[in-house]
Amino acid sequence: MKTLTATFILIASILSFAPSAFAQKDLPVDDASTAAFVELCKNPDDEQGRSFCFGFGEGVYQGYLANRRPDAKSTICFVNKSETRNEVLQKFLAWTKANPQFGKEKAAKALMRFFTDNYPCK
């Protein structure tokens, strides 16, 4: 655990010296809906938007892992380890198009629905 903490601190300190390398995308702070998230994520030429989408999706998944009881059975299993983040994002975009009823829902909640629907544990 000490090694993990030390590694995290080292990475955070290195990244703090290069803030211009990680320019932040202007995002609407008052709209955390799935529809707003999809708008941000769907343009493959928007590198900053896509980076935010990948990070947000990873954060939602990591939050799920961190908050799941250790003795609870997992409901999300990524079995295809060769699937890329972009492939997962494309599946999510197709899922949201097929499920417009979740457009006004918080993006994190919709992502969890998507993960459990598309990556169930057997």
PyMOL commands that set and color helices and strands:
alter all, ss='L'
color gray80, all
select helices_A, chain A and resi 2-16+19-22+34-41+47-67+85-98+100-102+107-118
alter helices_A, ss='H'
color red, helices_A
deselect
rebuild
show_as cartoon
